[in-house]
Amino acid sequence: MKYTTAALTLLSATLSVAAPTATSGYAVPSILKVHDVKTNLNTQAWSTSTQRSGTTETSTLYDIPIPAAAAGRTCGLVFHALGTENIQGTKSLDIFKNTFTDLASLTQGNLRDQQIARIVFNPTTGNYDFKRQDFTPTVDSFPCPAGNTLHWEAAAVGEFDVNVVHQDFAYDGVHVPNGISVAWW
């Protein structure tokens, strides 16, 4: 009994430390582009359009500037989708760090570097959750790189996967932004 009580107390403390109690803000993309895997061309867009379906395969590239206000804070990837989005198939995304430095001028290619997370849509919450049994994420909690821009990519998972999600390009100070964002606390 003492062991169980101690274990539950430790688990409770661990969960409360790992989960942020209050988010201070969200960084959203300054630009996103859809990368067509077949043509290798990038097209500026307003939505994540990451698909693998029949003859279509696209991924989405992002520049996410982290503001100075996040200095000394902890950051974490957030991906939110409204109920009206087009999400089908595995409803999953692999998130990659990329080596491009200026997405605005990148007209072709994706310059993928390394996988940093796998996330899957949760229709109950409208959030994409980390799928830890498939991949240990490195962006669920990390020191905020304040003043720097993150260069990321979302790619489809499996044979049939459609994730078309409208992107918010501003944080209203209240609601979790739709699409990809980086929270800090």
C-alpha distance (Angstrom), angle and dihedral (degrees) to the residues before:
residue distance angle dihedral
M1 . . .
K2 3.80 . .
Y3 3.80 90.0 .
T4 3.82 92.0 51.2
T5 3.81 92.5 48.1
A6 3.80 91.5 47.3
A7 3.80 91.8 47.2
L8 3.81 92.3 49.7
T9 3.80 91.2 47.4
L10 3.81 90.7 50.3
L11 3.82 91.9 46.0
S12 3.81 90.9 50.1
A13 3.80 91.5 49.9
T14 3.80 91.6 47.2
L15 3.80 93.2 51.1
S16 3.79 93.7 47.4
V17 3.81 91.4 50.5
A18 3.81 93.3 46.1
A19 3.80 95.6 49.2
P20 3.80 118.7 66.9
T21 3.79 112.7 -119.1
A22 3.81 94.2 -155.4
T23 3.77 129.9 12.4
S24 3.80 113.6 -137.8
G25 3.79 96.5 -163.0
Y26 3.78 149.9 -37.8
A27 3.79 131.3 -115.2
V28 3.80 113.7 -147.6
P29 3.81 130.4 -167.7
S30 3.78 118.8 -80.3
I31 3.81 88.4 -156.5
L32 3.78 138.7 -0.3
K33 3.77 131.4 -166.6
V34 3.78 132.2 -166.9
H35 3.80 111.7 -128.9
D36 3.82 114.8 -148.7
V37 3.80 105.3 -147.2
K38 3.85 93.8 -157.4
T39 3.81 97.9 49.7
N40 3.84 96.4 27.3
L41 3.84 88.1 -135.8
N42 3.83 125.1 137.6
T43 3.80 121.8 -144.2
Q44 3.80 124.5 -170.1
A45 3.81 111.1 -117.7
W46 3.83 143.9 169.8
S47 3.79 97.1 -131.8
T48 3.76 139.1 49.6
S49 3.79 104.6 -106.0
T50 3.75 107.5 -177.0
Q51 3.79 111.0 159.6
R52 3.77 143.2 158.8
S53 3.77 108.8 -179.0
G54 3.80 127.0 136.5
T55 3.81 107.2 -49.9
T56 3.83 94.8 -11.3
E57 3.79 122.1 93.7
T58 3.79 123.1 164.1
S59 3.78 137.6 157.1
T60 3.80 129.6 -167.1
L61 3.81 126.3 -122.6
Y62 3.82 123.2 -154.8
D63 3.80 139.8 -167.6
I64 3.83 107.3 -158.8
P65 3.83 113.7 -177.5
I66 3.81 113.2 -154.4
P67 3.83 109.3 -145.1
A68 3.79 125.7 -131.0
A69 3.84 88.1 -111.9
A70 3.82 87.8 74.4
A71 3.83 93.3 61.2
G72 3.79 112.7 133.1
R73 3.81 92.0 8.9
T74 3.79 133.8 113.1
C75 3.81 117.9 -108.0
G76 3.79 132.4 -158.8
L77 3.81 137.9 -177.3
V78 3.80 115.6 -105.6
F79 3.81 125.0 -175.3
H80 3.80 117.1 -176.9
A81 3.81 130.0 -179.8
L82 3.79 131.4 -172.2
G83 3.79 119.9 -131.7
T84 3.81 90.9 -105.0
E85 3.81 95.9 65.1
N86 3.82 125.0 110.0
I87 3.81 103.4 -110.8
Q88 3.83 118.4 156.1
G89 3.79 142.8 148.0
T90 3.81 116.4 21.9
K91 3.85 88.7 -5.8
S92 3.80 87.2 -147.0
L93 3.79 137.4 128.3
D94 3.78 132.0 -160.8
I95 3.80 110.3 -147.7
F96 3.80 118.9 -149.3
K97 3.78 136.2 -172.3
N98 3.79 110.4 -128.9
T99 3.81 134.0 -157.1
F100 3.82 99.8 -136.3
T101 3.80 112.7 114.0
D102 3.81 102.5 -161.6
L103 3.78 117.5 30.5
A104 3.81 92.7 -174.6
S105 3.81 90.1 67.6
L106 3.83 96.8 38.1
T107 3.82 104.5 103.7
Q108 3.80 97.1 166.6
G109 3.78 139.8 18.0
N110 3.78 129.8 30.8
L111 3.85 103.8 -127.5
R112 3.82 92.1 -146.2
D113 3.80 114.6 -163.7
Q114 3.82 115.1 173.2
Q115 3.79 140.0 -18.1
I116 3.80 113.4 -106.3
A117 3.84 103.0 174.4
R118 3.80 148.7 -3.9
I119 3.79 115.5 -143.5
V120 3.81 132.0 -176.5
F121 3.81 129.6 -159.9
N122 3.80 117.2 -105.0
P123 3.84 107.7 -159.0
T124 3.81 91.5 -164.4
T125 3.82 94.4 62.0
G126 3.81 102.0 21.5
N127 3.80 88.7 -126.6
Y128 3.76 130.8 114.6
D129 3.83 107.6 -122.5
F130 3.79 126.3 -150.3
K131 3.81 110.2 -100.0
R132 3.78 96.6 -144.4
Q133 3.82 96.9 173.6
D134 3.83 89.4 65.6
F135 3.80 100.2 39.0
T136 3.80 137.2 0.5
P137 3.81 105.1 -122.6
T138 3.79 121.8 -135.6
V139 3.82 95.0 -167.1
D140 3.80 102.1 57.3
S141 3.81 88.3 90.9
F142 3.82 124.7 1.7
P143 3.82 139.2 144.1
C144 3.80 108.0 -81.7
P145 3.82 111.4 -109.2
A146 3.83 91.6 -143.3
G147 3.79 113.8 -163.2
N148 3.81 92.7 19.7
T149 3.79 132.8 99.3
L150 3.80 122.2 -124.7
H151 3.81 114.7 -140.1
W152 3.80 107.5 -155.5
E153 3.79 140.7 161.7
A154 3.81 134.0 -155.1
A155 3.82 116.0 -149.2
A156 3.79 132.4 -174.5
V157 3.81 121.5 -102.3
G158 3.81 124.0 -141.8
E159 3.80 132.2 -3.0
F160 3.83 95.9 -58.6
D161 3.78 118.9 30.7
V162 3.81 129.2 143.8
N163 3.82 122.6 -178.7
V164 3.81 112.4 167.2
V165 3.81 106.7 164.4
H166 3.82 127.7 167.6
Q167 3.82 111.9 -120.6
D168 3.81 125.1 -135.2
F169 3.81 109.9 -144.8
A170 3.81 94.9 -167.8
Y171 3.81 134.8 47.5
D172 3.82 112.7 -131.6
G173 3.81 93.6 -156.5
V174 3.81 92.6 -113.3
H175 3.81 116.1 49.9
V176 3.78 129.8 55.7
P177 3.82 105.0 -104.0
N178 3.78 116.4 -110.4
G179 3.81 114.5 -113.0
I180 3.78 123.2 12.9
S181 3.80 122.4 -11.6
V182 3.78 141.2 151.6
A183 3.80 116.3 -124.3
W184 3.78 123.0 -156.7
W185 3.77 130.3 -159.2
